[in-house]
Amino acid sequence: MRRFLLNKLIVISKKEEKSKEIDFKKGLNIILGANKTGKSSIIKSIFYALGCEVKFESEWKLLIDKYLLYFTYGEKEYLIVRTGKYFELYKIRKGNFILIIETEHFHDYSEELMKIFEISMDFITNKGKKIAFTPPLLFRFQYIDQDLGWEKIGESFNNLKYIMDWKSNTNKYVVGFQGEEYYKTKLERDLAKENLDQFNTKISHYNEFINNLKLSMVNFDPSFESMNIKAYSDDKLLSNELNNAINNLKKDLLILQDELALLKNERYEKHLELKYLKEYLSNLDKDHEFAMKEDSQLVCPFCGTVHENDIEHRIELIKDMQKGNHMIGSIREDLSDIDNKITQLEAEIKTLNNTIRSYQIKLEKNKENTNLINSYKEKGKVEVIQDSISKRDEITLLRDNVLGEILEIDNEIKIMKSTKRRNKIRNNLLKYCREIFEDVNLPESDIKLNDFVQVLNRTGSENPRMIYAYHVALYLYNLNRIKSPFNFLVIDTPNQQGQDEKNLKNIFSVLDRLCNPNGQVIMGTERETGFETEANNVVTLENYKRSLNKVNYKDHIELLNRMQNKVR
């Protein structure tokens, strides 16, 4: 059973030559400390290291240079090092660091991380770009943030909303309704569909070739064979001509694309110029309105300086406004001209792409015809037809097998998306919800799941308890799944959410369920929970505002230096 386990967090401040190292264990981990001792910053650092954008206190954000997060998935240990927007991902083997990827491109890093978790689900951005699953999508239900986490469910991270259907897709994924099995099956179908299309194309080419040969034999004459062979003797020459034409067109395409990029940059600069000019004119207009209301002399309302305000000075203001409007008109004309050029270039690029594609299709058909004609020259028309029919029938049999596979896969997908399966998963989740809602003193009637997520329909202190109960229920539900990276939960400062002593006691009582060593729970709290003895790990923070120290700083710097000698 593969489980995700956080092992250790290290944060380093080179500015202060200090660091902090915190170990995590299976089961319940409690981070205990008074207000302003750095609990929330430590907890946020876990998800920041993973690639989730969180809201740090400005002081912490300026203080920390590097975040190191050790974790295990299955039997293998890994390390993430984050420096600003730069990510390094290592596999740890016998104390050696083996570099998997180092990049400032978030989605390249995310793709490698998802390979570790064996997650094949893809997403589409609002701009239509295909991307891999990202950490903030994967872990949105594993964190109750001190700020946003107690107001909404699964919306504690900032880098989510540029992705289409991110809520609905991750809601279904996290409970397994459309989980990894669904997306792997869907990928199998896509691959099978590609094979089907390739087989159909080959069958179509064989049919076309066979029909052409049969037509040529209707009125057979002795001269046909030599004429036909001569007609195809120039196939190699035609291939060379097509290749040269495609290469030349691609060169032209690069030139046009460069011109288009320059024009788009120019358009961007013009828009900036127009924006600034409009702001300047707006200020002039306000100055003019102010001047018209004043006498021949006016006093600046900001600095108290006295300015002349006779008719000549007012006329100068109007002239400046007229000049500005003239410049705006000129810039708009320039923008119109640039837009026309961009439209023209895009049309030319589209035409070039279509031409290149048509030449590539001709080239592929020519290559296939050349292969078939070589056989034709050796065997004669009748033998070629018989051989072609045999090969076509072999491909048809393969095609029909793939078609059968697709029908079976479609049936599997239909079952996975069935109402019966949805209800089964929902009922399993509801079982845990009922137990936890009762533990935290919430009525069962408050449980309302929409797309597998609790609907927040209460106010006051009940709303945070409802969020807490749902997160815990979802966590316990996922512990029973055979393979899942959702077997950890991080809870930040439940005691600050307006709970009275009784409700807070109910919240802490649930910790009894969270000591299971098959999972991992990290809770930050200002007061003791009563489960410090049962917890596998208790970290106490005492220093005001910062929890950093010099104890392990040199060791951590040496560790970073070791990673400079990483093995790829």
MOKAPE-V950469 format. One record per residue. N is the residue number from 1. RES is the residue in three letters. BURIAL is I if it has 24 or more other C-alpha atoms within 12 Angstrom, else O. D_CENTER is the distance of its C-alpha to the mean C-alpha in whole Angstrom. Layout:
n->N res->RES burial->BURIAL d_center->D_CENTER
n->N res->RES burial->BURIAL d_center->D_CENTER
This chain:
n->1 res->MET burial->O d_center->26
n->2 res->ARG burial->O d_center->23
n->3 res->ARG burial->I d_center->22
n->4 res->PHE burial->I d_center->20
n->5 res->LEU burial->I d_center->22
n->6 res->LEU burial->I d_center->22
n->7 res->ASN burial->I d_center->25
n->8 res->LYS burial->I d_center->25
n->9 res->LEU burial->I d_center->24
n->10 res->ILE burial->I d_center->25
n->11 res->VAL burial->I d_center->25
n->12 res->ILE burial->I d_center->27
n->13 res->SER burial->I d_center->29
n->14 res->LYS burial->I d_center->31
n->15 res->LYS burial->O d_center->32
n->16 res->GLU burial->O d_center->34
n->17 res->GLU burial->O d_center->34
n->18 res->LYS burial->I d_center->33
n->19 res->SER burial->I d_center->31
n->20 res->LYS burial->I d_center->30
n->21 res->GLU burial->I d_center->29
n->22 res->ILE burial->I d_center->29
n->23 res->ASP burial->I d_center->29
n->24 res->PHE burial->I d_center->27
n->25 res->LYS burial->I d_center->29
n->26 res->LYS burial->I d_center->29
n->27 res->GLY burial->I d_center->30
n->28 res->LEU burial->I d_center->30
n->29 res->ASN burial->I d_center->29
n->30 res->ILE burial->I d_center->31
n->31 res->ILE burial->I d_center->30
n->32 res->LEU burial->I d_center->34
n->33 res->GLY burial->I d_center->35
n->34 res->ALA burial->I d_center->36
n->35 res->ASN burial->I d_center->34
n->36 res->LYS burial->I d_center->33
n->37 res->THR burial->I d_center->33
n->38 res->GLY burial->I d_center->29
n->39 res->LYS burial->I d_center->28
n->40 res->SER burial->I d_center->25
n->41 res->SER burial->I d_center->24
n->42 res->ILE burial->I d_center->24
n->43 res->ILE burial->I d_center->22
n->44 res->LYS burial->I d_center->20
n->45 res->SER burial->I d_center->20
n->46 res->ILE burial->I d_center->19
n->47 res->PHE burial->I d_center->15
n->48 res->TYR burial->I d_center->15
n->49 res->ALA burial->I d_center->16
n->50 res->LEU burial->I d_center->13
n->51 res->GLY burial->I d_center->10
n->52 res->CYS burial->I d_center->11
n->53 res->GLU burial->I d_center->12
n->54 res->VAL burial->I d_center->16
n->55 res->LYS burial->I d_center->19
n->56 res->PHE burial->I d_center->21
n->57 res->GLU burial->O d_center->25
n->58 res->SER burial->O d_center->26
n->59 res->GLU burial->O d_center->28
n->60 res->TRP burial->I d_center->26
n->61 res->LYS burial->I d_center->23
n->62 res->LEU burial->O d_center->26
n->63 res->LEU burial->I d_center->28
n->64 res->ILE burial->I d_center->25
n->65 res->ASP burial->I d_center->24
n->66 res->LYS burial->I d_center->23
n->67 res->TYR burial->I d_center->21
n->68 res->LEU burial->I d_center->21
n->69 res->LEU burial->I d_center->20
n->70 res->TYR burial->I d_center->22
n->71 res->PHE burial->I d_center->21
n->72 res->THR burial->I d_center->22
n->73 res->TYR burial->I d_center->21
n->74 res->GLY burial->O d_center->24
n->75 res->GLU burial->O d_center->26
n->76 res->LYS burial->O d_center->24
n->77 res->GLU burial->I d_center->23
n->78 res->TYR burial->I d_center->21
n->79 res->LEU burial->I d_center->20
n->80 res->ILE burial->I d_center->18
n->81 res->VAL burial->I d_center->19
n->82 res->ARG burial->I d_center->17
n->83 res->THR burial->I d_center->19
n->84 res->GLY burial->I d_center->18
n->85 res->LYS burial->O d_center->15
n->86 res->TYR burial->I d_center->16
n->87 res->PHE burial->I d_center->15
n->88 res->GLU burial->I d_center->17
n->89 res->LEU burial->I d_center->17
n->90 res->TYR burial->I d_center->20
n->91 res->LYS burial->I d_center->22
n->92 res->ILE burial->I d_center->25
n->93 res->ARG burial->O d_center->28
n->94 res->LYS burial->O d_center->32
n->95 res->GLY burial->O d_center->31
n->96 res->ASN burial->O d_center->30
n->97 res->PHE burial->I d_center->26
n->98 res->ILE burial->I d_center->25
n->99 res->LEU burial->I d_center->22
n->100 res->ILE burial->I d_center->19
n->101 res->ILE burial->I d_center->17
n->102 res->GLU burial->I d_center->17
n->103 res->THR burial->O d_center->15
n->104 res->GLU burial->O d_center->14
n->105 res->HIS burial->O d_center->11
n->106 res->PHE burial->I d_center->8
n->107 res->HIS burial->I d_center->6
n->108 res->ASP burial->I d_center->9
n->109 res->TYR burial->I d_center->10
n->110 res->SER burial->I d_center->7
n->111 res->GLU burial->I d_center->9
n->112 res->GLU burial->I d_center->12
n->113 res->LEU burial->I d_center->12
n->114 res->MET burial->I d_center->11
n->115 res->LYS burial->O d_center->14
n->116 res->ILE burial->I d_center->16
n->117 res->PHE burial->I d_center->15
n->118 res->GLU burial->I d_center->16
n->119 res->ILE burial->I d_center->13
n->120 res->SER burial->I d_center->12
n->121 res->MET burial->I d_center->10
n->122 res->ASP burial->I d_center->8
n->123 res->PHE burial->I d_center->7
n->124 res->ILE burial->O d_center->8
n->125 res->THR burial->O d_center->8
n->126 res->ASN burial->O d_center->11
n->127 res->LYS burial->O d_center->12
n->128 res->GLY burial->O d_center->12
n->129 res->LYS burial->O d_center->10
n->130 res->LYS burial->O d_center->9
n->131 res->ILE burial->I d_center->5
n->132 res->ALA burial->I d_center->6
n->133 res->PHE burial->I d_center->5
n->134 res->THR burial->I d_center->4
n->135 res->PRO burial->I d_center->8
n->136 res->PRO burial->I d_center->8
n->137 res->LEU burial->I d_center->7
n->138 res->LEU burial->I d_center->10
n->139 res->PHE burial->I d_center->12
n->140 res->ARG burial->I d_center->13
n->141 res->PHE burial->I d_center->16
n->142 res->GLN burial->I d_center->17
n->143 res->TYR burial->I d_center->18
n->144 res->ILE burial->I d_center->21
n->145 res->ASP burial->I d_center->21
n->146 res->GLN burial->I d_center->24
n->147 res->ASP burial->I d_center->23
n->148 res->LEU burial->O d_center->21
n->149 res->GLY burial->I d_center->21
n->150 res->TRP burial->I d_center->24
n->151 res->GLU burial->I d_center->24
n->152 res->LYS burial->I d_center->21
n->153 res->ILE burial->I d_center->19
n->154 res->GLY burial->I d_center->16
n->155 res->GLU burial->I d_center->15
n->156 res->SER burial->I d_center->16
n->157 res->PHE burial->I d_center->13
n->158 res->ASN burial->O d_center->12
n->159 res->ASN burial->I d_center->9
n->160 res->LEU burial->I d_center->8
n->161 res->LYS burial->O d_center->10
n->162 res->TYR burial->O d_center->9
n->163 res->ILE burial->I d_center->7
n->164 res->MET burial->O d_center->10
n->165 res->ASP burial->O d_center->12
n->166 res->TRP burial->I d_center->9
n->167 res->LYS burial->I d_center->13
n->168 res->SER burial->O d_center->15
n->169 res->ASN burial->I d_center->12
n->170 res->THR burial->I d_center->12
n->171 res->ASN burial->I d_center->15
n->172 res->LYS burial->I d_center->17
n->173 res->TYR burial->I d_center->15
n->174 res->VAL burial->I d_center->16
n->175 res->VAL burial->I d_center->19
n->176 res->GLY burial->I d_center->19
n->177 res->PHE burial->I d_center->20
n->178 res->GLN burial->I d_center->18
n->179 res->GLY burial->I d_center->17
n->180 res->GLU burial->I d_center->16
n->181 res->GLU burial->I d_center->20
n->182 res->TYR burial->I d_center->19
n->183 res->TYR burial->I d_center->16
n->184 res->LYS burial->O d_center->18
n->185 res->THR burial->I d_center->21
n->186 res->LYS burial->I d_center->19
n->187 res->LEU burial->O d_center->18
n->188 res->GLU burial->I d_center->22
n->189 res->ARG burial->I d_center->23
n->190 res->ASP burial->O d_center->21
n->191 res->LEU burial->O d_center->23
n->192 res->ALA burial->I d_center->26
n->193 res->LYS burial->I d_center->26
n->194 res->GLU burial->O d_center->25
n->195 res->ASN burial->I d_center->28
n->196 res->LEU burial->I d_center->30
n->197 res->ASP burial->O d_center->30
n->198 res->GLN burial->O d_center->31
n->199 res->PHE burial->I d_center->34
n->200 res->ASN burial->I d_center->35
n->201 res->THR burial->O d_center->35
n->202 res->LYS burial->I d_center->37
n->203 res->ILE burial->I d_center->39
n->204 res->SER burial->O d_center->39
n->205 res->HIS burial->I d_center->40
n->206 res->TYR burial->I d_center->43
n->207 res->ASN burial->I d_center->45
n->208 res->GLU burial->O d_center->45
n->209 res->PHE burial->I d_center->47
n->210 res->ILE burial->I d_center->49
n->211 res->ASN burial->O d_center->50
n->212 res->ASN burial->O d_center->51
n->213 res->LEU burial->I d_center->53
n->214 res->LYS burial->O d_center->55
n->215 res->LEU burial->O d_center->55
n->216 res->SER burial->O d_center->57
n->217 res->MET burial->O d_center->59
n->218 res->VAL burial->O d_center->61
n->219 res->ASN burial->O d_center->63
n->220 res->PHE burial->O d_center->63
n->221 res->ASP burial->O d_center->66
n->222 res->PRO burial->O d_center->66
n->223 res->SER burial->O d_center->65
n->224 res->PHE burial->O d_center->61
n->225 res->GLU burial->O d_center->60
n->226 res->SER burial->O d_center->61
n->227 res->MET burial->O d_center->59
n->228 res->ASN burial->O d_center->56
n->229 res->ILE burial->O d_center->56
n->230 res->LYS burial->O d_center->56
n->231 res->ALA burial->O d_center->54
n->232 res->TYR burial->I d_center->51
n->233 res->SER burial->O d_center->52
n->234 res->ASP burial->O d_center->50
n->235 res->ASP burial->I d_center->47
n->236 res->LYS burial->O d_center->46
n->237 res->LEU burial->O d_center->47
n->238 res->LEU burial->O d_center->45
n->239 res->SER burial->I d_center->42
n->240 res->ASN burial->O d_center->43
n->241 res->GLU burial->O d_center->43
n->242 res->LEU burial->I d_center->40
n->243 res->ASN burial->I d_center->38
n->244 res->ASN burial->O d_center->40
n->245 res->ALA burial->O d_center->39
n->246 res->ILE burial->I d_center->35
n->247 res->ASN burial->O d_center->35
n->248 res->ASN burial->O d_center->37
n->249 res->LEU burial->I d_center->35
n->250 res->LYS burial->I d_center->31
n->251 res->LYS burial->O d_center->33
n->252 res->ASP burial->O d_center->34
n->253 res->LEU burial->I d_center->30
n->254 res->LEU burial->O d_center->29
n->255 res->ILE burial->O d_center->32
n->256 res->LEU burial->I d_center->31
n->257 res->GLN burial->I d_center->27
n->258 res->ASP burial->O d_center->28
n->259 res->GLU burial->O d_center->31
n->260 res->LEU burial->I d_center->28
n->261 res->ALA burial->O d_center->26
n->262 res->LEU burial->O d_center->29
n->263 res->LEU burial->I d_center->30
n->264 res->LYS burial->O d_center->26
n->265 res->ASN burial->O d_center->27
n->266 res->GLU burial->O d_center->30
n->267 res->ARG burial->I d_center->29
n->268 res->TYR burial->O d_center->27
n->269 res->GLU burial->O d_center->30
n->270 res->LYS burial->I d_center->32
n->271 res->HIS burial->O d_center->30
n->272 res->LEU burial->O d_center->30
n->273 res->GLU burial->O d_center->34
n->274 res->LEU burial->I d_center->34
n->275 res->LYS burial->O d_center->32
n->276 res->TYR burial->O d_center->34
n->277 res->LEU burial->I d_center->38
n->278 res->LYS burial->I d_center->37
n->279 res->GLU burial->O d_center->37
n->280 res->TYR burial->O d_center->40
n->281 res->LEU burial->I d_center->42
n->282 res->SER burial->O d_center->41
n->283 res->ASN burial->O d_center->42
n->284 res->LEU burial->I d_center->45
n->285 res->ASP burial->O d_center->46
n->286 res->LYS burial->O d_center->46
n->287 res->ASP burial->I d_center->48
n->288 res->HIS burial->I d_center->50
n->289 res->GLU burial->O d_center->50
n->290 res->PHE burial->O d_center->51
n->291 res->ALA burial->I d_center->54
n->292 res->MET burial->O d_center->56
n->293 res->LYS burial->O d_center->56
n->294 res->GLU burial->O d_center->58
n->295 res->ASP burial->O d_center->61
n->296 res->SER burial->O d_center->62
n->297 res->GLN burial->O d_center->61
n->298 res->LEU burial->I d_center->58
n->299 res->VAL burial->O d_center->56
n->300 res->CYS burial->O d_center->52
n->301 res->PRO burial->O d_center->51
n->302 res->PHE burial->O d_center->49
n->303 res->CYS burial->O d_center->51
n->304 res->GLY burial->O d_center->54
n->305 res->THR burial->O d_center->55
n->306 res->VAL burial->O d_center->58
n->307 res->HIS burial->O d_center->57
n->308 res->GLU burial->O d_center->60
n->309 res->ASN burial->I d_center->59
n->310 res->ASP burial->O d_center->62
n->311 res->ILE burial->O d_center->61
n->312 res->GLU burial->O d_center->61
n->313 res->HIS burial->O d_center->58
n->314 res->ARG burial->I d_center->56
n->315 res->ILE burial->O d_center->57
n->316 res->GLU burial->O d_center->55
n->317 res->LEU burial->I d_center->52
n->318 res->ILE burial->O d_center->52
n->319 res->LYS burial->O d_center->52
n->320 res->ASP burial->O d_center->49
n->321 res->MET burial->I d_center->47
n->322 res->GLN burial->O d_center->49
n->323 res->LYS burial->O d_center->48
n->324 res->GLY burial->I d_center->44
n->325 res->ASN burial->O d_center->44
n->326 res->HIS burial->O d_center->45
n->327 res->MET burial->O d_center->43
n->328 res->ILE burial->I d_center->40
n->329 res->GLY burial->O d_center->42
n->330 res->SER burial->O d_center->42
n->331 res->ILE burial->I d_center->38
n->332 res->ARG burial->O d_center->37
n->333 res->GLU burial->O d_center->39
n->334 res->ASP burial->O d_center->38
n->335 res->LEU burial->I d_center->34
n->336 res->SER burial->O d_center->36
n->337 res->ASP burial->O d_center->37
n->338 res->ILE burial->I d_center->34
n->339 res->ASP burial->O d_center->32
n->340 res->ASN burial->O d_center->35
n->341 res->LYS burial->O d_center->34
n->342 res->ILE burial->I d_center->30
n->343 res->THR burial->O d_center->31
n->344 res->GLN burial->O d_center->34
n->345 res->LEU burial->I d_center->32
n->346 res->GLU burial->O d_center->29
n->347 res->ALA burial->O d_center->31
n->348 res->GLU burial->O d_center->33
n->349 res->ILE burial->I d_center->29
n->350 res->LYS burial->O d_center->29
n->351 res->THR burial->O d_center->32
n->352 res->LEU burial->I d_center->32
n->353 res->ASN burial->I d_center->29
n->354 res->ASN burial->O d_center->31
n->355 res->THR burial->O d_center->34
n->356 res->ILE burial->I d_center->32
n->357 res->ARG burial->O d_center->31
n->358 res->SER burial->O d_center->34
n->359 res->TYR burial->I d_center->36
n->360 res->GLN burial->I d_center->33
n->361 res->ILE burial->O d_center->34
n->362 res->LYS burial->O d_center->38
n->363 res->LEU burial->I d_center->38
n->364 res->GLU burial->O d_center->36
n->365 res->LYS burial->I d_center->39
n->366 res->ASN burial->I d_center->41
n->367 res->LYS burial->I d_center->40
n->368 res->GLU burial->I d_center->41
n->369 res->ASN burial->I d_center->44
n->370 res->THR burial->I d_center->45
n->371 res->ASN burial->O d_center->44
n->372 res->LEU burial->I d_center->46
n->373 res->ILE burial->I d_center->49
n->374 res->ASN burial->O d_center->50
n->375 res->SER burial->O d_center->50
n->376 res->TYR burial->I d_center->52
n->377 res->LYS burial->O d_center->55
n->378 res->GLU burial->O d_center->55
n->379 res->LYS burial->O d_center->56
n->380 res->GLY burial->O d_center->57
n->381 res->LYS burial->I d_center->56
n->382 res->VAL burial->O d_center->57
n->383 res->GLU burial->O d_center->55
n->384 res->VAL burial->I d_center->52
n->385 res->ILE burial->I d_center->52
n->386 res->GLN burial->O d_center->53
n->387 res->ASP burial->O d_center->50
n->388 res->SER burial->I d_center->47
n->389 res->ILE burial->I d_center->48
n->390 res->SER burial->O d_center->48
n->391 res->LYS burial->O d_center->44
n->392 res->ARG burial->I d_center->43
n->393 res->ASP burial->O d_center->44
n->394 res->GLU burial->O d_center->42
n->395 res->ILE burial->I d_center->39
n->396 res->THR burial->I d_center->40
n->397 res->LEU burial->O d_center->40
n->398 res->LEU burial->O d_center->37
n->399 res->ARG burial->I d_center->35
n->400 res->ASP burial->O d_center->37
n->401 res->ASN burial->O d_center->36
n->402 res->VAL burial->I d_center->32
n->403 res->LEU burial->I d_center->33
n->404 res->GLY burial->O d_center->34
n->405 res->GLU burial->O d_center->31
n->406 res->ILE burial->I d_center->29
n->407 res->LEU burial->O d_center->31
n->408 res->GLU burial->O d_center->31
n->409 res->ILE burial->I d_center->27
n->410 res->ASP burial->O d_center->27
n->411 res->ASN burial->O d_center->29
n->412 res->GLU burial->O d_center->27
n->413 res->ILE burial->I d_center->24
n->414 res->LYS burial->O d_center->27
n->415 res->ILE burial->O d_center->28
n->416 res->MET burial->I d_center->24
n->417 res->LYS burial->I d_center->24
n->418 res->SER burial->O d_center->27
n->419 res->THR burial->O d_center->29
n->420 res->LYS burial->O d_center->31
n->421 res->ARG burial->O d_center->28
n->422 res->ARG burial->I d_center->26
n->423 res->ASN burial->O d_center->29
n->424 res->LYS burial->O d_center->29
n->425 res->ILE burial->I d_center->26
n->426 res->ARG burial->I d_center->27
n->427 res->ASN burial->O d_center->30
n->428 res->ASN burial->I d_center->29
n->429 res->LEU burial->I d_center->27
n->430 res->LEU burial->I d_center->30
n->431 res->LYS burial->O d_center->32
n->432 res->TYR burial->I d_center->30
n->433 res->CYS burial->I d_center->30
n->434 res->ARG burial->I d_center->33
n->435 res->GLU burial->I d_center->34
n->436 res->ILE burial->I d_center->32
n->437 res->PHE burial->I d_center->33
n->438 res->GLU burial->I d_center->37
n->439 res->ASP burial->I d_center->36
n->440 res->VAL burial->I d_center->35
n->441 res->ASN burial->I d_center->38
n->442 res->LEU burial->I d_center->36
n->443 res->PRO burial->O d_center->37
n->444 res->GLU burial->O d_center->36
n->445 res->SER burial->O d_center->36
n->446 res->ASP burial->I d_center->33
n->447 res->ILE burial->I d_center->31
n->448 res->LYS burial->I d_center->29
n->449 res->LEU burial->I d_center->26
n->450 res->ASN burial->O d_center->24
n->451 res->ASP burial->O d_center->21
n->452 res->PHE burial->I d_center->22
n->453 res->VAL burial->I d_center->21
n->454 res->GLN burial->I d_center->24
n->455 res->VAL burial->O d_center->25
n->456 res->LEU burial->I d_center->27
n->457 res->ASN burial->O d_center->30
n->458 res->ARG burial->O d_center->32
n->459 res->THR burial->O d_center->33
n->460 res->GLY burial->O d_center->34
n->461 res->SER burial->I d_center->34
n->462 res->GLU burial->I d_center->33
n->463 res->ASN burial->I d_center->30
n->464 res->PRO burial->I d_center->28
n->465 res->ARG burial->I d_center->30
n->466 res->MET burial->I d_center->29
n->467 res->ILE burial->I d_center->25
n->468 res->TYR burial->I d_center->26
n->469 res->ALA burial->I d_center->28
n->470 res->TYR burial->I d_center->25
n->471 res->HIS burial->I d_center->23
n->472 res->VAL burial->I d_center->26
n->473 res->ALA burial->I d_center->26
n->474 res->LEU burial->I d_center->23
n->475 res->TYR burial->I d_center->23
n->476 res->LEU burial->I d_center->26
n->477 res->TYR burial->I d_center->25
n->478 res->ASN burial->I d_center->23
n->479 res->LEU burial->I d_center->25
n->480 res->ASN burial->I d_center->27
n->481 res->ARG burial->I d_center->24
n->482 res->ILE burial->O d_center->25
n->483 res->LYS burial->I d_center->22
n->484 res->SER burial->I d_center->19
n->485 res->PRO burial->I d_center->17
n->486 res->PHE burial->I d_center->18
n->487 res->ASN burial->I d_center->21
n->488 res->PHE burial->I d_center->21
n->489 res->LEU burial->I d_center->21
n->490 res->VAL burial->I d_center->22
n->491 res->ILE burial->I d_center->24
n->492 res->ASP burial->I d_center->25
n->493 res->THR burial->I d_center->29
n->494 res->PRO burial->I d_center->30
n->495 res->ASN burial->I d_center->33
n->496 res->GLN burial->I d_center->32
n->497 res->GLN burial->I d_center->31
n->498 res->GLY burial->O d_center->35
n->499 res->GLN burial->O d_center->36
n->500 res->ASP burial->O d_center->40
n->501 res->GLU burial->O d_center->41
n->502 res->LYS burial->O d_center->41
n->503 res->ASN burial->I d_center->38
n->504 res->LEU burial->I d_center->37
n->505 res->LYS burial->I d_center->39
n->506 res->ASN burial->I d_center->37
n->507 res->ILE burial->I d_center->34
n->508 res->PHE burial->I d_center->35
n->509 res->SER burial->I d_center->37
n->510 res->VAL burial->I d_center->33
n->511 res->LEU burial->I d_center->33
n->512 res->ASP burial->I d_center->35
n->513 res->ARG burial->I d_center->33
n->514 res->LEU burial->I d_center->30
n->515 res->CYS burial->I d_center->32
n->516 res->ASN burial->I d_center->31
n->517 res->PRO burial->I d_center->31
n->518 res->ASN burial->I d_center->28
n->519 res->GLY burial->I d_center->26
n->520 res->GLN burial->I d_center->25
n->521 res->VAL burial->I d_center->25
n->522 res->ILE burial->I d_center->25
n->523 res->MET burial->I d_center->27
n->524 res->GLY burial->I d_center->28
n->525 res->THR burial->I d_center->32
n->526 res->GLU burial->I d_center->34
n->527 res->ARG burial->I d_center->37
n->528 res->GLU burial->I d_center->38
n->529 res->THR burial->I d_center->37
n->530 res->GLY burial->O d_center->40
n->531 res->PHE burial->I d_center->38
n->532 res->GLU burial->I d_center->38
n->533 res->THR burial->O d_center->40
n->534 res->GLU burial->O d_center->38
n->535 res->ALA burial->I d_center->35
n->536 res->ASN burial->I d_center->34
n->537 res->ASN burial->I d_center->33
n->538 res->VAL burial->I d_center->34
n->539 res->VAL burial->I d_center->33
n->540 res->THR burial->I d_center->35
n->541 res->LEU burial->I d_center->34
n->542 res->GLU burial->O d_center->38
n->543 res->ASN burial->O d_center->37
n->544 res->TYR burial->O d_center->37
n->545 res->LYS burial->O d_center->33
n->546 res->ARG burial->I d_center->32
n->547 res->SER burial->I d_center->32
n->548 res->LEU burial->I d_center->32
n->549 res->ASN burial->O d_center->35
n->550 res->LYS burial->O d_center->37
n->551 res->VAL burial->O d_center->38
n->552 res->ASN burial->O d_center->35
n->553 res->TYR burial->I d_center->34
n->554 res->LYS burial->O d_center->36
n->555 res->ASP burial->O d_center->34
n->556 res->HIS burial->I d_center->31
n->557 res->ILE burial->I d_center->32
n->558 res->GLU burial->O d_center->33
n->559 res->LEU burial->O d_center->30
n->560 res->LEU burial->I d_center->28
n->561 res->ASN burial->O d_center->31
n->562 res->ARG burial->O d_center->31
n->563 res->MET burial->I d_center->27
n->564 res->GLN burial->O d_center->28
n->565 res->ASN burial->O d_center->30
n->566 res->LYS burial->O d_center->27
n->567 res->VAL burial->O d_center->28
n->568 res->ARG burial->O d_center->25
